Amino acid sequence: MISTAIRVARVGSAAELAAAVLMMLGYPGLMAAALVPSAPAFAAAAAVTYLADLYLHRKGSRLIALLGKARAGLSTRFLVRELLLILLLARLDLSQEPVFYAAIACFTVFFGLQAPHGALITLIGKRRQMPVVTRNVDLASRLRIPDAPPRRLLSRATVKMLHLDLAAVVGLLVCALTDSEAAGFAGIGVTLGLGTLYVLVLVPHLRAKRLPPKADKVLGTVSAWLREYRPQTVLYFSGSDDSAYQVNMWLETMEQMQSRPLVILRERTVLEKMAPTSVPVVCVPGGVHLMNMDLSMVRVALYCANVGKNIHLLRVPTMKHVFIGHGDSDKLASVNPFSKVYDEVWTAGRAGRDRYAIADVGIRDEDIVEVGRPQLAPIRTGNGVPVERIPTVLYAPTWEGWDDNPGNTSLLLAGENIVKKLVAADPPVRVLYKPHPFTGTRSAKAGAAHRRITALIKKAAAQRASDPRFTADPAAEAKAKAELTRLKARLDGLSLAFDERADEAVTSRDGIVDVRKHEEAARLRAEWNETYWRSFPSFEHRVITGAAPRLYDCFNASEAMVSDISSVVSDFIASGKPYAVADSAGLGAEEFRRQNTAVRAAVILSNSAAELDQLLDGVRDPAGDPLAKDRKELKEYLLGPDEPTSLEQFDTAITDLALKAEARNVGQESHAVSADNAVGAAPDDATELPKDAKGVTAG
């Protein structure tokens, strides 16, 4: 019942739900206390509403936004509480006392101060907003960008301003309880004084010397930097903050490529979710600003998502445009007809080319280039089960998707069956469960299934820990855990993240990644990952959520995987290890393989998961695995050959396309020169017709 109430109220926990209920009950309590009248009861109810409101704001509860939509926003709640306090004073026969009129004047003036305060906060925010936000671009030596106002002035400013009424409320309640008008006047004076001071302190931050340069100067400076840096290849991305992973997956490739890279983003929220990188990043929210930016030196533009804002760069003819995508699967998104707008479409292997041919959406075969998947380089190929541990099977289901198609995820119909069979397997295996980060965000049923699976795995892990057949090494695990703590401290000490207290102008000015620290962090993260797997017994079932360890790290720690139709399967195929895919929609093995290329070398699971023994047999006896040859052939079909490496293929494709772009540009210059020469050689009277053409009519 509580979980249902939490979901309906759109709060994140039982504590948030309790705070919401207390706040809702607090206001009727305030009214009742004012009418009785009872100053002690009013004080108690006021304390409850203040504390509950503050707690919900600190937790960022969705309920706060819902209250605003229901015309019960923050300012309204404060005003109602103050009006009820006035009512309490009147019911206590203080309506003829000077403190009563002072209270009315105080709250009137206090709310009058909200307008200039809000206007100043908004103006400072807008005038410090940069038309272009950057990372790894040297603006400090080119522009004077002053420090941001103290964060304590701007962060949650409305909440802070409104809470200044607390002094007046407390003073007036003391007055109501003790008949001490001095306390009431003192509280009123403190509230008005602090409110006025808050407004006055903000005013100097609107002075020109405390604001970044105007948009035209910033844009001119960034264009000048671009002409100096001369980027050759651009990774362009537009999307929501939830889709930031789509650009993050290409950052390491951009760092390693031979061509001089640049990342162009269109949304500030994506920049905030972007992983640390040493590649220069320019975030240009305005389409006009982007179209006026000097990108004449760029020859290749890479797009990892099909979105409407791509048109702002696609219109530039001096560069060649390529769709590279953000995954490789048999989903309809992989053959989007929108891809016709690009000069080329790059796929991992032959499968991508065939996929477009079968879909017949207008992508010409000559415009498709197979470049492999450079991001898959960290995935290690399988070499059998290490002698020191039992086999590990990774269960990595995808999320429920935007509709209720039963083929989206195995969680709903097959997930529990899969996990029950794996934890009960004999000979035993270890289970790693790594769900998709979006699991349960749209479907309550998927969220409930995820929680049941998590409970199953934790219960099985507890039972195995007490099983005498399995022996741990507590000393080694304790040592590894201590090492994890040390590595985390070192990573935190590198301070790769930008100062959260700084605004976008300051982070653009100071946002230069220290390459040495960046490389050191990569080394430490790799060391952390290796240590993580030693920090618990090699037989222990594990639920893995969060950013670390990454999915590819789980691939490397496993001998087999169970998943759904998604790019996860295509990526795992790079390991050459056995895998199973759930046919959750019940298509049947033959039809399932026909519709989904990536499962041609997989064990196909029905929702009962009865076929899991075939997968486990292949893990325990690699020499007798009947699908081993199929996996090898499918790997090359989906991802291309192992040699040359994907990064080498990627670099070659960029070089070839850049040459085509350069040839096109030279040709256009030649045409322009020829046209100019033709105009220069024309007769002075260009309107005069040749003698033999005079008198000729259309009839």
PyMOL commands that set and color helices and strands:
alter all, ss='L'
color gray80, all
select helices_A, chain A and resi 2-9+14-35+39-58+62-69+74-91+98-127+151-154+157-178+181-206+208-210+215-229+241-243+245-248+251-256+268-273+287-291+308-314+332-335+337-341+350-359+365-367+374-376+415-423+444-465+474-494+504-510+515-532+551-556+567-575+589-595+597-599+612-620+622-624+628-639+646-680+691-693
alter helices_A, ss='H'
color red, helices_A
select strands_A, chain A and resi 133-135+233-237+261-265+281-283+300-303+320-323+344-347+368-370+392-396+430-433+542-543+560-563+579-582+603-605
alter strands_A, ss='S'
color yellow, strands_A
deselect
rebuild
show_as cartoon
